[in-house]
C-alpha cells in the first residue's frame, strides 16, 4: 500500500493540469427564449507538437460562456454536442461536451465533425465542418451512435510504465495494468459532472485493434484502477463515464503529452474478452496467492479490507470452485483442506446480481496435506453454492397450438447504445402499453396502473390497435391481462441508503433476491411514499440515484422490490420496508 499512497500525488497533479483549462461556471444560466448561437472556432487536432495519440482526436472551440468570444457568447448555453462523420455517415453524437477534450476509440481513417450549442429551447445551428485524420489501428469496435450520457472524463493517464510512479507501486508489477484520471466529482474542472456514478475502462490490443477487456469502476469512491491478471503485451486504454441510468459518455483517451500505448510485463495469458459480454467486476487491490512459509496449503491475501459490496470472491482449484464468498473484511484466506499435490489455483470476483466473473488471478502451487485433516480432491471439495454466468436466451413469443399472436415490431432506426434497457417492464396488475421514441427515455411514474415502455423508432401504433387487422385469438396477450403470479418473488431489502449533506446523489445497497432479473427503486419524502420523488429500475445491487430535490430534503426514504422476467411474463415482488436515508456531513 506504500506505493498506492505515493500515487495519490499523481492523481492530484492530473487534476491540477486539467483544472488549468479556463473554466467559466454556467450555474447562473439566463432564461432562453430562442435557440442558442452557433459554435465558433471548432478545431480538431491529431497532434500537439510532437505528440500524437493513436485512435483519438482532440476537439476545442470558443466557449459560449466567454464574454471575450463576442460572436459566440451566449449565456443561455447549457452544453455542446459534437457530430462525427466517416464516409458521409454519422459515427457518433457526443452529448454534454466540454470545451475541448480528447475523444478516443476511433478507428484509423478520415473524418469530419460539426458541433452545436444547446439550451433549454434545443440545439442551435451546426458549426462549420472540420476534417481530421485518425492514425493507429483499425479497432474492432462499433462506436455508440448516441453518447448522450455524462461529460467525457479528462486527465486519463497510465500508472503502469509511468516513470513518475515509484517502482514499488502495485501497478508496476508483472501482469498488472493501472490507469488514473481526473474524477468527474471534482467541481473545478470542465469535465465535472455530478451525474457520474462510475466508469467503463476499455482495453484494446494495440497491435491488432481487437478488444481485450472492459471493466466497470465505481466512480463514487475511485478515480483509478489497477487490473490484475492482464496478459503481457501492448494496449490502448479508453475511459467512459456512466450515469445512474446506464448512459455512457464518449471514450476519453490519454491526454496529449502522455504515451498513447502502455506495455504490460509478465506472462502471456490467454484471457481476452469480447466487449459484447457484460462488464466484469475487479479483483481486490494487491491480490496474491502465497505458499512460502505456509504449512499444509496456501493463503490468498490482498491489501487491507476489500469492499465486495455486490460481489463475492471465489476460489478455484484445477477449475473447480471449492469456496464461494471469501470474506473481504479479512485481508487473507487460508486453505488447507487439499491432499498433497500440485494444483492450479485461481481467484475470481463475481457479481452477485448476474454471476458475471472477472478474469482470475492464477498460480500453480505444490503443497503438502495437513496431517490433521483428511486430504481431499478439488472435486470432493466442490462448493454447491457456486453458479456460473449463463448467456441470456431470447424466448420466442408462443401461444397455444394453432394460435397466432400479433407482435408489434420494434426495430430501431439507430444503433442501440449500451445505455438503453431493452427489457420491457411488465407489471402483474392491470396495464396499458405505450410506445415512445427510441432516443427519448420517459421518466417512470409510479401509479397503481403501471406502464410498459416499448422502444421503437418507427412504430407508433399501439398493440391494441394492431389487433384489428390480426387473426382473432381466444386468449389475450400476457401484456394486456392481469396475470396471477406463478413465480414466488422474494421480498427485496434496502441494506444501505446514504447521502452526503447538500448532495443530490443517494447511494443504495440492495440485498440480492434469488432469481431476480432487476429491481425497482423508489425515493420519497415520507414513509408511506405518497410524496415519491424518483422511481428507477436497475440490474445492480449497488446503485446511485440523483435528483436535485434531494439536496434540501431533511428526510428521505428508500424502498425496493424485485422483478423476475420469465419469457414474455414479468413478475414483481412486494415493496421492501422503507429505509430512512442516512445523511452524512
C-alpha positions in Angstrom: 0.0 0.0 0.0 3.1 2.3 0.3 3.2 2.6 -3.5 -0.5 3.4 -3.7 -0.2 6.2 -1.2 2.6 7.7 -3.3 0.3 7.5 -6.3 -2.1 10.0 -4.6 0.2 12.8 -5.6 0.0 11.9 -9.2 -3.8 12.0 -9.1 -3.6 15.5 -7.7 -1.2 16.5 -10.4 -3.5 15.2 -13.1 -6.4 17.1 -11.6 -4.3 20.3 -11.5 -3.3 20.0 -15.1 -6.9 19.6 -16.2 -8.2 22.4 -14.0 -5.7 24.8 -15.5 -8.0 25.0 -18.6 -10.0 28.2 -18.5 -13.4 27.4 -17.0 -16.4 29.6 -16.6 -19.2 28.2 -14.4 -22.6 28.1 -16.0 -24.7 27.9 -12.9 -26.3 31.3 -13.5 -27.7 30.5 -16.9 -30.0 33.1 -18.4 -33.5 32.0 -19.4 -33.5 31.0 -23.1 -36.2 32.5 -25.5 -34.6 31.3 -28.7 -32.2 28.7 -30.0 -28.5 29.2 -29.0 -25.8 30.8 -31.1 -23.6 28.9 -33.4 -20.4 27.3 -32.1 -17.4 29.4 -33.1 -13.8 28.2 -33.9 -14.3 24.4 -33.8 -10.9 22.7 -34.4 -9.9 19.0 -34.4 -6.2 18.2 -33.8 -4.5 14.9 -34.0 -1.1 16.3 -32.9 0.1 18.6 -30.2 3.7 19.4 -31.1 5.5 16.1 -31.5 2.8 14.2 -29.5 0.3 12.0 -31.4 -2.4 9.9 -29.7 -3.4 7.0 -31.8 -7.1 6.3 -32.5 -8.0 9.7 -30.9 -8.7 13.3 -31.7 -8.6 16.5 -29.6 -11.5 19.0 -30.0 -11.6 22.6 -28.9 -13.8 25.7 -29.6 -14.5 29.1 -28.2 -16.7 28.9 -25.2 -20.2 30.3 -25.4 -19.8 31.4 -21.7 -16.7 33.5 -22.5 -17.6 37.3 -22.9 -14.4 37.7 -25.0 -16.0 35.4 -27.6 -18.1 38.2 -29.0 -19.6 36.4 -32.0 -20.4 33.2 -30.0 -21.1 34.5 -26.5 -24.5 33.1 -25.3 -25.1 32.7 -21.5 -28.2 30.5 -22.2 -26.0 27.6 -23.5 -26.0 24.6 -21.1 -23.9 22.2 -23.2 -22.5 21.4 -26.6 -22.9 18.4 -28.8 -20.4 17.1 -31.4 -21.4 15.1 -34.5 -18.6 12.9 -36.0 -18.9 11.5 -39.6 -17.0 9.0 -41.6 -17.6 8.3 -45.3 -20.7 10.6 -45.1 -22.3 8.6 -42.3 -22.7 9.6 -38.7 -20.3 7.7 -36.4 -21.5 9.2 -33.2 -23.1 12.1 -31.5 -21.4 13.2 -28.3 -23.7 15.0 -25.8 -22.7 17.2 -22.8 -19.4 18.0 -24.3 -16.9 20.2 -22.5 -14.9 23.0 -24.2 -12.3 20.6 -25.6 -11.0 17.1 -24.8 -9.5 14.0 -26.3 -12.0 11.6 -27.8 -10.6 8.1 -28.2 -11.8 4.7 -29.5 -11.9 5.9 -33.2 -10.6 3.6 -35.9 -8.0 4.8 -38.3 -9.3 6.9 -41.2 -10.6 10.2 -42.4 -13.4 12.0 -40.6 -15.4 15.3 -40.4 -17.1 16.8 -37.4 -19.6 19.6 -36.5 -20.7 21.0 -33.2 -23.9 22.7 -31.9 -24.7 24.6 -28.7 -27.7 23.5 -26.7 -30.0 25.5 -24.4 -33.5 24.9 -22.9 -35.0 25.6 -26.4 -33.0 22.9 -28.1 -29.9 22.6 -30.4 -28.7 25.6 -32.4 -27.2 25.6 -35.9 -24.3 23.3 -36.7 -20.8 24.8 -36.8 -18.6 24.8 -39.9 -17.3 21.3 -40.7 -13.7 20.4 -39.7 -11.8 17.5 -41.2 -9.3 15.3 -39.5 -7.4 12.1 -39.8 -7.1 9.4 -37.1 -3.9 7.3 -37.1 -3.4 3.9 -35.5 -5.1 0.5 -35.7 -8.4 -0.4 -37.2 -10.3 -1.0 -33.9 -12.7 -3.9 -33.8 -15.3 -1.8 -32.1 -18.5 -0.1 -33.1 -18.9 3.4 -31.5 -22.3 4.0 -29.9 -24.3 6.2 -32.3 -25.6 8.3 -29.4 -23.3 9.1 -26.5 -25.9 11.2 -24.8 -24.8 10.5 -21.3 -22.4 12.3 -18.9 -19.5 14.5 -19.9 -16.4 12.7 -21.2 -13.8 12.3 -18.5 -10.4 14.2 -18.6 -6.9 13.6 -17.5 -6.6 9.9 -18.3 -3.0 8.7 -17.6 -1.2 5.4 -17.3 0.3 4.3 -13.9 1.9 1.2 -15.3 5.2 2.1 -17.0 5.0 5.8 -15.9 8.5 6.9 -14.8 7.0 9.2 -12.2 5.3 6.3 -10.4 7.5 4.5 -7.8 8.8 1.1 -8.8 7.2 -0.4 -5.6 3.7 0.7 -6.7 1.5 -2.4 -7.3 0.7 -1.1 -10.8 4.3 -1.6 -11.8 4.2 -5.4 -11.0 4.1 -8.1 -13.7 0.7 -8.7 -15.4 -0.9 -5.6 -13.9 -2.2 -2.5 -15.6 -3.1 0.7 -13.8 -4.7 3.9 -15.1 -5.8 7.1 -13.3 -8.0 10.1 -14.3 -9.4 13.3 -13.1 -12.5 12.4 -11.1 -15.8 13.7 -12.5 -16.7 14.7 -8.9 -14.0 17.4 -9.0 -16.2 20.6 -9.4 -13.3 22.8 -10.5 -12.7 21.0 -13.8 -14.6 21.4 -17.1 -15.4 17.7 -17.3 -17.1 17.8 -13.8 -20.4 16.0 -13.9 -22.4 15.2 -10.7 -24.5 12.6 -12.6 -21.5 10.3 -13.0 -21.7 7.1 -10.8 -19.0 5.0 -12.5 -16.6 4.5 -15.4 -16.1 1.9 -18.1 -12.4 1.1 -18.9 -11.9 -0.3 -22.4 -8.6 -2.1 -23.3 -7.6 -2.9 -26.9 -4.7 -4.9 -28.2 -2.5 -2.1 -29.6 -1.1 -4.2 -32.4 -4.3 -5.9 -33.7 -7.0 -3.4 -32.6 -9.0 -6.3 -31.1 -10.9 -5.9 -27.7 -9.1 -7.2 -24.7 -11.1 -6.3 -21.6 -13.8 -4.0 -20.4 -14.2 -3.3 -16.7 -16.7 -1.2 -14.7 -15.2 1.0 -11.9 -17.3 2.5 -9.2 -16.9 6.3 -9.7 -18.2 7.3 -6.3 -15.1 6.1 -4.5 -12.4 5.7 -7.1 -10.5 7.7 -9.8 -8.0 5.0 -10.6 -7.9 1.2 -11.1 -5.2 -1.4 -11.1 -6.2 -4.5 -13.1 -4.9 -8.0 -12.1 -4.0 -10.9 -14.4 -3.5 -8.8 -17.6 -1.7 -10.7 -20.3 1.8 -9.3 -21.2 1.5 -7.1 -24.3 0.9 -3.6 -25.6 -2.5 -1.9 -25.0 -4.6 1.2 -25.8 -6.8 2.3 -23.0 -10.0 4.4 -23.2 -12.4 5.6 -20.5 -16.1 6.5 -20.5 -18.2 8.0 -17.7 -21.5 6.3 -16.8 -24.6 7.8 -15.1 -27.2 6.2 -12.9 -29.4 5.5 -15.9 -26.6 3.4 -17.5 -26.0 6.1 -20.2 -22.4 6.3 -21.4 -20.2 9.2 -22.5 -17.8 9.2 -25.4 -14.5 7.4 -24.8 -11.7 9.6 -23.4 -8.1 8.8 -24.5 -4.9 9.6 -22.6 -4.0 13.3 -22.6 -1.6 14.9 -25.1 1.8 14.7 -23.6 1.1 11.1 -22.4 2.0 8.0 -24.3 -0.9 6.6 -26.2 0.1 3.0 -25.5 1.1 1.0 -22.4 3.2 -2.1 -22.1 2.4 -4.8 -19.6 5.2 -7.1 -18.4 5.0 -10.7 -17.3 3.4 -13.8 -18.7 1.3 -14.1 -21.8 -2.2 -15.2 -20.7 -5.0 -16.3 -23.0 -7.8 -14.4 -21.4 -9.1 -11.9 -24.0 -12.8 -10.8 -23.8 -15.3 -9.5 -26.2 -16.9 -6.2 -25.3 -20.3 -7.8 -26.1 -20.2 -9.6 -22.8 -21.3 -7.8 -19.6 -18.9 -5.8 -17.6 -16.7 -7.7 -15.2 -16.0 -6.9 -11.5 -12.5 -6.1 -10.4 -10.3 -8.1 -8.1 -9.2 -6.7 -4.7 -6.1 -4.5 -4.8 -2.8 -6.3 -4.2 -4.3 -9.8 -4.6 -1.8 -12.6 -4.3 -1.5 -16.4 -3.8 1.1 -17.2 -1.2 2.8 -20.5 -0.3 6.2 -19.5 1.1 6.5 -20.1 4.8 3.0 -21.6 4.9 2.4 -25.2 6.1 -0.1 -27.6 4.5 -1.7 -25.4 1.9 -1.7 -21.8 0.7 -3.0 -18.4 1.5 -5.0 -15.8 -0.5 -4.1 -12.3 0.5 -4.9 -8.7 -0.6 -4.2 -5.2 0.6 -6.4 -4.2 3.5 -10.2 -4.6 3.6 -11.7 -5.4 0.2 -15.1 -3.8 -0.5 -17.0 -6.6 -2.0 -20.4 -5.0 -2.0 -22.4 -6.6 -4.7 -19.6 -9.1 -5.3 -18.3 -12.4 -4.0 -14.7 -13.7 -4.1 -14.4 -17.3 -5.2 -11.6 -19.8 -5.0 -10.9 -22.4 -7.8 -8.6 -25.3 -7.8 -7.9 -27.2 -11.1 -11.0 -25.5 -12.5 -13.3 -26.5 -9.6 -14.8 -23.8 -7.3 -14.1 -25.0 -3.7 -15.0 -21.8 -1.9 -17.8 -19.3 -2.7 -17.7 -15.9 -1.0 -14.4 -15.4 0.7 -14.8 -12.8 3.5 -13.4 -9.5 2.2 -13.3 -7.9 5.6 -10.3 -10.1 6.5 -7.1 -9.5 4.4 -6.4 -13.2 3.9 -7.9 -16.6 3.5 -6.0 -19.9 4.4 -6.9 -23.1 2.5 -5.6 -26.4 4.0 -8.2 -29.0 3.0 -6.5 -30.4 -0.1 -4.5 -33.6 -0.4 -0.7 -33.5 -1.2 -0.1 -32.5 -4.8 0.4 -29.8 -7.4 -2.6 -27.6 -8.3 -3.6 -24.6 -10.4 -5.1 -22.1 -8.0 -7.3 -19.3 -9.3 -9.2 -16.5 -7.6 -12.1 -14.7 -9.3 -14.5 -12.0 -8.3 -18.2 -12.5 -9.2 -21.2 -10.1 -9.3 -24.0 -11.5 -7.1 -26.7 -10.0 -9.3 -25.9 -11.8 -12.6 -23.0 -14.2 -11.8 -20.6 -12.4 -14.2 -17.0 -13.1 -13.2 -13.7 -11.3 -13.5 -10.7 -12.9 -15.1 -8.9 -14.7 -12.4 -5.5 -14.5 -10.7 -3.8 -17.8 -11.3 -0.8 -19.6 -9.8 0.5 -23.2 -9.8 1.3 -24.4 -6.3 2.7 -27.5 -4.7 1.5 -28.3 -1.2 1.6 -31.0 1.5 -1.6 -32.3 3.1 -2.4 -31.2 6.6 -1.8 -34.3 8.8 -4.7 -33.3 11.0 -7.3 -33.4 8.2 -8.4 -36.0 5.6 -6.8 -34.5 2.4 -9.4 -34.3 -0.4 -9.5 -33.7 -4.1 -10.9 -30.5 -5.6 -14.0 -32.5 -6.8 -14.7 -33.6 -3.3 -14.4 -30.0 -2.0 -16.7 -28.5 -4.8 -18.9 -25.8 -3.3 -22.5 -26.3 -4.3 -23.2 -22.6 -3.8 -21.3 -21.7 -7.0 -23.3 -20.6 -10.0 -21.9 -19.9 -13.4 -22.9 -16.9 -15.7 -25.2 -18.0 -18.4 -25.7 -16.1 -21.7 -29.3 -14.7 -21.8 -31.6 -16.5 -24.2 -34.4 -15.0 -26.2 -37.6 -16.9 -25.9 -39.9 -16.6 -29.0 -43.5 -15.4 -28.4 -45.7 -18.5 -28.3 -49.3 -19.2 -27.6 -51.5 -22.3 -27.6 -51.2 -24.6 -30.6 -52.6 -23.2 -33.9 -53.0 -19.7 -32.4 -51.5 -16.6 -33.9 -50.4 -13.7 -31.7 -49.9 -10.3 -33.2 -46.5 -8.8 -32.5 -45.5 -5.1 -32.6 -42.3 -4.6 -34.5 -39.7 -2.6 -32.5 -36.8 -2.3 -35.0 -34.9 0.9 -34.0 -33.8 3.4 -36.7 -30.4 3.9 -35.0 -28.0 1.6 -33.4 -29.0 0.8 -29.8 -26.4 2.0 -27.3 -25.4 0.2 -24.1 -27.4 2.7 -22.1 -30.8 1.7 -23.3 -32.6 -1.1 -21.5 -34.5 -3.2 -23.9 -36.2 -5.5 -21.4 -39.8 -4.4 -21.3 -41.1 -3.9 -17.8 -44.5 -5.5 -17.2 -46.4 -5.3 -14.0 -48.7 -8.1 -12.8 -51.5 -5.6 -12.3 -53.8 -4.2 -15.0 -51.6 -2.4 -17.5 -51.6 -0.5 -20.7 -48.9 -0.3 -23.3 -47.5 2.9 -24.8 -44.8 3.4 -27.4 -42.1 6.1 -27.0 -39.4 7.4 -29.4 -36.2 5.4 -29.4 -33.9 8.3 -28.3 -36.1 9.7 -25.5 -36.4 8.0 -22.2 -39.7 8.7 -20.4 -39.4 9.2 -16.7 -41.0 6.4 -14.8 -44.0 7.4 -12.7 -45.2 5.1 -10.0 -49.1 4.7 -10.0 -51.5 1.9 -9.3 -51.7 1.3 -13.0 -48.2 0.6 -14.3 -47.0 1.3 -17.9 -44.9 -0.8 -20.2 -42.4 1.2 -22.3 -41.6 -0.2 -25.8 -38.7 1.4 -27.5 -39.4 2.0 -31.2 -38.2 4.5 -33.8 -40.8 4.0 -36.4 -43.8 2.1 -34.9 -46.3 4.3 -33.1 -49.3 2.0 -33.3 -50.4 0.6 -30.0 -50.7 -3.2 -29.8 -54.5 -2.9 -29.1 -54.9 -1.1 -32.5 -52.9 -3.6 -34.4 -55.2 -6.4 -33.2 -57.9 -5.2 -35.5 -56.0 -6.5 -38.5 -54.7 -9.6 -36.8 -56.1 -13.1 -36.7 -58.6 -13.5 -33.8 -57.3 -15.4 -30.8 -59.1 -17.0 -27.9 -56.6 -15.5 -25.4 -55.4 -12.1 -24.6 -51.7 -11.3 -24.7 -49.9 -11.5 -21.4 -49.0 -7.8 -21.5 -52.7 -6.8 -21.6 -54.2 -9.1 -19.0 -53.9 -9.5 -15.2 -51.5 -12.4 -14.6 -51.7 -14.4 -11.4 -48.1 -14.8 -10.4 -46.9 -18.4 -10.8 -43.5 -17.3 -9.6 -42.8 -16.7 -6.0 -40.7 -13.5 -6.0 -38.7 -12.8 -2.8 -39.0 -9.6 -0.9 -36.2 -7.1 -1.5 -34.3 -5.3 1.3 -32.6 -1.9 1.2 -29.4 -2.6 3.2 -27.9 0.9 3.0 -29.1 4.3 1.8 -26.6 7.1 2.2 -26.4 10.7 1.1 -24.0 13.5 1.8 -25.4 16.7 3.2 -26.3 19.2 0.4 -25.7 16.5 -2.3 -28.2 15.3 -4.9 -26.9 11.7 -5.1 -28.1 8.8 -2.9 -26.0 5.6 -2.8 -28.1 2.4 -2.3 -27.1 -1.1 -1.5 -29.8 -3.8 -2.0 -29.9 -7.4 -0.8 -29.8 -9.9 -3.6 -33.2 -11.7 -4.2 -32.8 -15.2 -5.6 -33.9 -15.3 -9.3 -34.4 -11.5 -9.6 -33.7 -10.1 -13.0 -33.8 -6.5 -11.9 -35.0 -4.2 -9.1 -37.3 -1.2 -8.9 -36.2 1.5 -6.5 -38.2 4.4 -5.1 -37.1 7.5 -3.1 -39.7 9.6 -1.3 -40.0 12.3 1.4 -42.4 10.2 3.5 -42.5 6.6 4.8 -45.8 5.9 3.0 -44.3 7.1 -0.3 -47.2 9.4 -1.1 -44.5 12.1 -2.0 -42.4 9.9 -4.3 -39.6 11.9 -5.9 -37.9 9.2 -8.0 -38.7 5.7 -9.4 -35.9 3.9 -11.2 -35.2 0.4 -12.4 -31.7 -1.2 -12.1 -30.0 -4.5 -12.5 -27.3 -3.6 -10.0 -27.3 -4.3 -6.2 -25.1 -1.2 -5.7 -26.9 1.7 -7.3 -26.9 5.5 -7.2 -29.9 7.8 -7.7 -29.5 11.6 -8.4 -32.1 14.3 -8.2 -31.9 18.0 -7.4 -34.8 17.6 -4.9 -32.6 15.5 -2.7 -30.3 18.5 -1.9 -32.6 20.3 0.6 -34.7 17.4 1.8 -34.4 16.9 5.6 -35.7 13.3 5.5 -35.7 10.8 2.7 -36.8 7.2 2.5 -35.9 4.4 0.1 -37.6 1.2 -0.8 -37.2 -1.5 -3.5 -38.9 -4.6 -5.0 -37.5 -7.4 -7.0 -38.6 -8.2 -10.6 -38.4 -11.6 -12.3 -38.7 -12.0 -16.0 -39.8 -15.4 -17.3 -40.1 -15.5 -21.1 -42.7 -13.0 -22.1 -44.0 -12.5 -18.5 -42.8 -10.3 -15.7 -43.5 -10.8 -12.0 -42.9 -8.3 -9.2 -42.4 -8.9 -5.5 -43.6 -6.8 -2.7 -42.0 -3.5 -1.7 -39.4 -3.7 1.0 -39.7 -1.9 4.3 -38.9 1.9 4.0 -35.3 2.6 4.8 -34.5 6.1 6.0 -31.6 7.6 4.0 -28.6 8.4 6.2 -27.5 11.9 5.7 -23.8 12.4 6.4 -21.9 15.6 6.9 
